[in-house]
């Protein structure tokens, strides 16, 4: 594990072009040695990312690697740029005003802030779970079928299968199977969040982004969502923004600590949360500021 | 002790003021209704709503107001349809495609606020100029065009209000599922459907009751038009012309026309309430 982390750190040092070269040589090597390497290639890599919002420097020279098939928690005090960072991953930031983005975000080696990328395809790769669940104004069924429909699936039978599959995956099927046609707003807020989860999964993403996905929920519902994340981490790379440290302790495999737009420390959860190298991280963990 | 008593008095005074203001307005509106019903109801009969005016109508003989009722309905339906064709794209464009604080969007909103306040006679005059320019006679078409101009600011401003209130999270949610901007329009329209219904009913109320805009443009006739080029009667003009008559029976008919107009608007308002109530509970 430490070895792989070292390797990730090596990436951070590397400029963009070299990284690409490095990757190619890695692929060549895979036949004769270390199949482990494949999983060590980060799913999302952030390189020299600077974001300015209304002339405020929000993210300062961020370099990161988000590992594949694990839960990565971004922690830090409010206003430190966690959500902004998350939004650069699926390019929702461009919708806001006066944004300037410099640097690169690589998803599977492709710079999503580059010139000729299909934004819709990028977003399709990532399911987003926002702070408050936001069901679309339609029935439970149609909410799940929304994504598959816009990506061209029309057959009723296929849609039925998809809806059931992802509602089951989100642990909601048993609760709603008798009222799939009733409006999604009639669900409780915890159920709505799981519905949003199922809706996101139905477009077959590779990555799940969660922006304080449990902060609006009651303890039981957030526990269910957390369990869901843990269950799903074998299939998806999960990136969560959270400001509850306890949540990070419970479910994180990797932790990124941010402060005032900068990444202070990043690494495996066990190391960062119990034995941080930086003074700032220690102070945050001990509750000197929040 | 003393200043508490003064506070109590103050409170009572303002409460009385509020009650007085409410009562004055409600009472005067009620008086209008009473006046209309008192003079209109005695001459109301089935003929009034089912027959066009006969030969001696304007000296108080046979016939009814069907021409004006049908004419008003035609004009309103036409202009709502035309108005929506223009206002929905405008609203969606300034809300979805223009950035939040764009100068163009602000300018558009401001200009529709101004247009909102322009008196309808100005629209009538403008419609008339347009009519002359296009070589149209006063007709159903010209009436529809003018009323459309009159109601577009209402449609746009009230639909804009509801579209602006669609939470960004909802747009983000749809976008993050891989939807394009044009694909989320359907979702947004669904979300604001009650607001659109209210906007439509508001503008129907305004369009159906307005006399000045149709005065020059729609003309007046005793028959029901069969094509867009024919002139058309409207309820507000029926009231206007009949009130100008010296014969009391004809004047009473103006009140009957007013009563019919009032009932149509009342039904629409109730329908509006009902719909927005139903939608707000999200029983799609």
Boltz contact constraints between the chains, C-beta under 6 A:
constraints:
  - contact:
      token1: [A, 90]
      token2: [B, 176]
      max_distance: 6.0
  - contact:
      token1: [A, 92]
      token2: [B, 172]
      max_distance: 6.0
  - contact:
      token1: [A, 97]
      token2: [B, 99]
      max_distance: 6.0
  - contact:
      token1: [A, 97]
      token2: [B, 100]
      max_distance: 6.0
  - contact:
      token1: [A, 120]
      token2: [B, 178]
      max_distance: 6.0
  - contact:
      token1: [A, 120]
      token2: [B, 180]
      max_distance: 6.0
  - contact:
      token1: [A, 123]
      token2: [B, 176]
      max_distance: 6.0
  - contact:
      token1: [A, 123]
      token2: [B, 178]
      max_distance: 6.0
  - contact:
      token1: [A, 124]
      token2: [B, 178]
      max_distance: 6.0
  - contact:
      token1: [A, 128]
      token2: [B, 176]
      max_distance: 6.0
  - contact:
      token1: [A, 130]
      token2: [B, 169]
      max_distance: 6.0
  - contact:
      token1: [A, 134]
      token2: [B, 169]
      max_distance: 6.0
  - contact:
      token1: [A, 134]
      token2: [B, 170]
      max_distance: 6.0
  - contact:
      token1: [A, 134]
      token2: [B, 173]
      max_distance: 6.0
  - contact:
      token1: [A, 136]
      token2: [B, 187]
      max_distance: 6.0
  - contact:
      token1: [A, 137]
      token2: [B, 190]
      max_distance: 6.0
  - contact:
      token1: [A, 137]
      token2: [B, 191]
      max_distance: 6.0
  - contact:
      token1: [A, 147]
      token2: [B, 177]
      max_distance: 6.0
  - contact:
      token1: [A, 150]
      token2: [B, 179]
      max_distance: 6.0
  - contact:
      token1: [A, 150]
      token2: [B, 183]
      max_distance: 6.0
  - contact:
      token1: [A, 183]
      token2: [B, 282]
      max_distance: 6.0
  - contact:
      token1: [A, 183]
      token2: [B, 284]
      max_distance: 6.0
  - contact:
      token1: [A, 185]
      token2: [B, 282]
      max_distance: 6.0
  - contact:
      token1: [A, 203]
      token2: [B, 177]
      max_distance: 6.0
  - contact:
      token1: [A, 203]
      token2: [B, 178]
      max_distance: 6.0
